Amino acid sequence: MDAILFIGGIVLLVLFWRTNVRRKFERALEPGEKLEQRKQRTRLFWSSNGFAFETPGKHHVEMRVLWSHDGFPYGVKATLDVWVDYPVSEADNEVAALLMHEQVGMFVALGGGSHLTDAVTRIEAAAKHGKHPACQCVTSLPGHKYSVKPPKAA
């Protein structure tokens, strides 16, 4: 099963389900069971195609899940319009300038990573705005001196 995420007609993210995730979700539906009962989450921030929302304004998000069974292809999609607000304070501008960077995007996509030194430097500089929602998000990830969670052991 593959999940494809489109924003503005551009493929942002393709999730290839790992074997252990597939086992959790691949099973026959029981009579009367609804598909809404199967859920998976991902961070919508950055991929190799860039940031999800590089500019303020309205963005159209479309999620497609595709699979096949006995040689027949199946699919389902859902859409959502989201609004990304313009920076309204000096802190918003500073945080955006620091965090809208490719290495920070990689850091978030990987769930942390002290090996991304530019990202760590930028996140630690942004941490002075500790109550800012973007700062709270990145400080919840391991790999920098303000990490709320300890880094995973190798």
TAKA-V900415 format. One record per backbone hydrogen bond with DSSP energy under -1.0 kcal/mol. CO is the residue of the C=O (numbers start at 1). NH is the residue of the N-H. E is the energy in kcal/mol with one decimal. If there is no record, write none. Layout:
co,nh,e
CO,NH,E
CO,NH,E
This chain:
co,nh,e
1,17,-1.3
2,66,-2.6
3,15,-2.9
4,64,-3.0
5,12,-3.1
5,13,-1.4
6,62,-2.9
7,10,-1.7
10,7,-2.3
13,5,-2.8
15,3,-1.8
18,22,-2.8
19,23,-2.4
21,25,-1.4
22,26,-3.2
30,33,-2.5
34,37,-1.5
35,38,-2.3
45,52,-2.6
47,50,-2.5
50,47,-2.1
57,84,-2.8
59,82,-2.8
60,8,-1.7
61,80,-2.4
62,6,-3.4
63,78,-2.2
64,4,-3.2
65,76,-2.0
66,2,-2.0
67,74,-3.8
69,72,-2.0
72,69,-2.1
74,67,-2.2
76,65,-2.9
78,63,-3.0
80,61,-3.3
82,59,-2.8
84,57,-3.1
89,93,-1.9
90,94,-2.5
91,95,-3.0
92,96,-2.6
93,97,-2.3
94,98,-1.7
95,99,-3.0
96,100,-2.3
99,101,-2.1
101,105,-2.4
102,106,-2.2
103,107,-2.5
104,108,-2.5
105,109,-2.6
106,110,-2.5
107,112,-2.9
113,116,-1.7
115,117,-1.5
116,120,-2.4
117,121,-2.4
118,122,-2.3
119,123,-3.0
120,124,-2.7
121,125,-1.8
122,126,-2.2
123,127,-1.4
126,129,-2.3
129,132,-2.7
132,136,-2.3
133,137,-1.8
134,138,-2.1
135,139,-2.4
138,141,-1.3
139,148,-2.8
142,113,-1.2
144,147,-1.8
